[in-house]
Amino acid sequence: MGRSMNRKVIISCAVTGSGDTTGKSLHVPVTPEAIADSALAAAAAGAAIVHCHVRNLETGQGARTVAYYQEVVERIRAENQEVVVNLTAGMGGDLNVGPDHDPMDWQPGTDLVGGAERLAHVEAIRPDICSLDCGSLNFGDGNAVYVSTPDMLRIMAERVRELGVKPELEVFDTGNLWFAETMIDEGLVDAPYWLQLCLSIPYGTPMDVGILQAMVNRLPEQAEFTSFGLGAMQMPMVAQSIMLGGHVRVGLEDNLYLERGVLATNEQLVAKAVKIIELMGARVQTAAEARETLQLNR
């Protein structure tokens, strides 16, 4: 049985990400203060969840610095106690394989640490949610690989469960979904399960509604899900995810534009998603309602 259209929608805003986007838009926040301010503006526009990475202050590239995460969360909480804070735990999985004649010569950008170390900021802060990328992935066209092994994921899932943090199970392809199901079957994840179906990231799941529908059909009964597409597919996926019974994610991590040629802020992207949701005859969940839906610990 398929799921019916979702009439009460949680909006997640992915505020900054870790991609090489800071040179493409002045709106991509880099400092902890700017990230927190952008998250707060997104929450005011209707986002119940703010998903935060942090960045190196000099280079603008993604970072794992615990103090930056602490500052972001402290600044958010100083202004808004209710919004759901979702921190990435995906940093530390980057492997840039060497040239073909010497693939073991790891290249610049490699940052590969174990599952426990990827959770250093989660241990320190205990956010409402943290992301778990449920498998490894060829990332883009070159020699970059994102590494997230079953052993690492079991270590991470067990630890975040002990910390009272809900994992957001990131699914980049059907094998990732299979392993997410495996962790659920092994009792490493508590219901209600929160899964994110990620489309159009090379080379994971392509932008294909049929594949998305197939993944949704596999979800456990006690699962809530969200899904997203990159770039120009961000807003169409708002509608598509709702039609399949899911929630939505927008934000500058995935898309820099409000419309063709017009750079967006996170607040504007959330406001546009709110409009789409309401035009579809659905409504947006408040942060308090999202906490109830996902049964988050306070």
DAWO-V653297 format. One record per pair of residues at least 12 apart in sequence whose C-alpha atoms are under 8 Angstrom apart, sorted by the first residue. I is the first residue (numbers start at 1). J is the second residue. D is the distance in whole Angstrom. If there is no record, write none. Layout:
# DAWO-V653297
i: {I:I}
j: {J:J}
d: {D:D}
This chain:
# DAWO-V653297
i: {1:2:2:2:3:3:3:4:4:4:5:5:5:5:5:6:6:6:6:6:6:6:7:7:7:7:8:8:8:8:9:9:9:9:9:9:9:9:9:10:10:10:10:10:10:10:10:10:11:11:11:11:11:11:11:11:11:11:11:11:12:12:12:12:12:12:12:12:13:13:13:13:13:13:13:13:13:13:13:14:14:14:14:14:14:14:14:14:15:15:15:15:15:15:15:15:15:15:15:15:15:16:16:16:16:16:16:16:16:16:16:17:17:17:17:17:17:17:18:18:18:18:18:18:18:19:19:19:20:20:22:25:25:27:27:27:28:28:30:30:30:30:30:31:31:31:31:32:32:32:32:32:33:33:33:35:35:35:36:36:36:36:37:37:38:38:39:39:39:40:40:40:41:41:42:42:42:42:43:43:44:45:45:45:45:46:46:46:46:46:47:47:47:47:48:48:48:48:48:48:48:49:49:49:49:49:50:50:50:50:51:51:51:51:52:52:52:52:53:53:53:54:54:62:63:64:64:64:64:65:66:66:66:69:70:70:70:73:82:82:83:83:84:84:84:84:84:85:85:85:86:86:86:86:86:87:87:87:87:87:88:88:88:89:89:89:89:89:89:90:90:90:90:91:91:92:92:92:92:92:93:93:93:93:93:93:94:94:94:94:94:94:94:94:95:95:95:95:95:95:95:95:95:96:96:96:96:96:96:97:97:97:98:112:114:115:115:115:115:116:116:116:119:122:123:126:126:126:127:128:128:128:128:128:129:129:129:129:130:130:130:130:131:131:131:131:132:132:132:132:132:132:132:133:133:133:133:133:133:134:134:134:134:134:134:134:134:134:134:134:134:135:135:135:135:135:135:135:135:135:136:136:137:137:137:138:138:138:139:139:139:140:140:140:141:150:154:154:157:157:157:158:158:161:161:161:164:165:165:166:166:166:167:167:168:168:168:168:169:169:169:170:170:170:170:171:171:171:171:172:172:172:172:172:172:173:173:173:174:174:177:181:191:191:192:192:192:192:192:193:193:193:193:194:194:194:194:194:195:195:195:195:196:196:196:196:197:197:197:197:197:198:198:198:199:199:199:199:200:200:201:201:207:213:216:224:224:224:225:225:226:226:226:226:226:227:227:227:227:227:228:228:228:228:229:230:230:231:231:231:231:232:232:234:234:234:235:235:238:238:238:238:239:239:239:242:250:250:250:250:251:251:251:251:252:252:252}
j: {217:216:217:244:217:244:245:243:244:245:242:243:244:245:246:242:243:244:245:246:247:282:242:281:282:283:282:283:284:285:242:246:247:248:277:282:283:284:285:47:48:49:247:248:284:285:286:290:46:47:48:49:247:248:249:250:270:273:284:285:47:48:49:50:51:248:249:250:39:42:47:49:50:51:249:250:251:266:270:50:51:52:249:250:251:252:253:254:28:29:35:38:39:50:51:52:53:251:252:253:266:28:29:30:35:52:53:54:251:252:253:52:53:54:62:252:253:254:53:54:55:61:62:63:253:61:62:253:60:61:60:256:263:263:264:265:252:265:54:55:56:57:60:54:55:56:57:54:68:69:71:72:71:72:75:52:54:72:72:73:75:76:75:76:266:267:52:76:266:76:79:80:266:267:266:267:268:270:83:267:267:267:268:270:271:270:271:274:284:286:83:270:286:287:83:84:285:286:287:288:290:83:84:85:86:287:83:84:85:86:85:86:87:88:85:86:87:88:69:87:88:68:69:91:91:91:92:118:121:121:120:121:124:121:121:124:125:85:287:288:287:288:128:129:287:290:291:127:128:129:127:128:129:130:131:122:127:129:130:131:130:131:132:118:119:122:130:131:132:118:131:132:133:111:118:111:112:113:114:118:111:112:113:146:147:148:109:110:111:112:144:145:146:147:107:109:110:111:112:144:145:146:147:108:109:110:143:144:145:143:144:145:143:147:152:152:153:155:156:152:155:156:156:160:163:163:164:165:165:165:166:296:297:298:165:166:167:168:165:166:167:168:167:168:169:170:153:156:157:167:168:169:170:148:153:169:170:171:172:148:149:150:153:169:170:171:172:176:177:179:180:147:148:149:150:171:172:175:176:179:148:149:172:203:204:202:203:204:201:202:203:201:202:203:202:179:183:188:183:188:189:188:189:188:189:190:297:296:297:190:194:296:189:194:193:194:195:196:194:195:196:195:196:197:198:195:196:197:198:197:198:199:201:204:205:198:204:205:205:215:215:220:222:223:222:223:224:294:295:222:223:224:294:223:224:225:226:294:223:224:225:226:225:226:227:228:212:225:226:227:228:227:228:229:227:228:229:230:229:230:229:230:229:244:244:246:247:294:246:247:241:246:247:248:249:241:246:247:248:249:241:248:249:250:254:254:255:254:255:256:257:255:257:250:254:255:250:273:250:273:276:277:276:277:280:277:266:269:270:273:265:266:269:270:264:265:266}
d: {7:8:6:8:8:6:5:7:6:5:6:4:6:4:8:5:7:7:4:6:7:7:8:7:4:6:6:5:6:6:7:7:5:7:8:7:6:5:5:7:6:8:5:6:6:5:8:6:7:5:6:6:6:5:6:7:8:8:7:8:6:6:5:6:7:6:5:6:8:7:6:6:5:6:6:5:5:7:7:6:5:6:7:6:5:6:5:7:8:8:7:7:6:7:6:6:8:6:6:6:6:6:6:8:7:7:6:8:7:6:5:7:5:8:7:7:4:8:7:7:7:6:4:8:7:7:7:7:8:7:6:7:7:8:7:6:7:8:7:6:7:7:6:8:7:8:6:7:6:7:6:5:8:6:7:8:8:7:5:7:6:5:8:7:7:7:8:7:8:6:8:7:8:6:6:4:8:6:7:8:8:6:8:6:6:6:7:7:7:7:8:6:8:8:6:6:7:6:4:8:6:6:5:6:7:7:7:6:5:6:6:5:6:7:8:6:5:6:8:6:6:6:6:8:7:6:7:8:8:8:7:5:8:7:8:8:7:8:6:6:5:8:6:8:6:8:7:6:5:6:6:6:4:5:7:8:7:6:5:7:5:5:8:6:6:8:6:5:6:7:7:6:6:8:6:5:5:5:8:6:6:5:7:5:5:6:7:5:5:5:7:6:5:6:8:7:5:6:6:6:5:6:7:7:6:5:6:4:6:5:6:7:7:8:6:5:7:6:6:8:7:6:7:8:7:7:8:6:6:5:6:7:7:8:5:5:6:6:7:6:5:6:6:5:6:7:7:8:8:6:6:5:6:7:8:6:5:7:8:7:8:8:7:6:6:6:8:5:7:7:6:7:5:6:7:8:8:7:5:8:5:7:8:7:7:7:6:8:8:6:6:8:5:6:8:8:7:7:8:6:7:6:8:7:7:8:7:8:7:8:8:7:8:7:8:5:6:7:6:5:6:6:5:6:7:7:6:5:6:6:5:7:8:5:6:8:5:5:8:7:8:8:6:7:5:6:7:6:7:6:4:6:8:6:5:6:8:7:7:6:5:6:6:5:5:8:8:7:6:4:7:6:6:7:7:6:5:7:6:6:8:7:7:7:7:7:8:8:5:6:7:5:4:5:7:6:7:7:6:7:8:7:6:7:7:5:6:6:4:7:7:7:8:7:7:7:8:7:8:7:8:8:7:7:8:8:8:6:7:7:8:5:6:7:8:7:6}
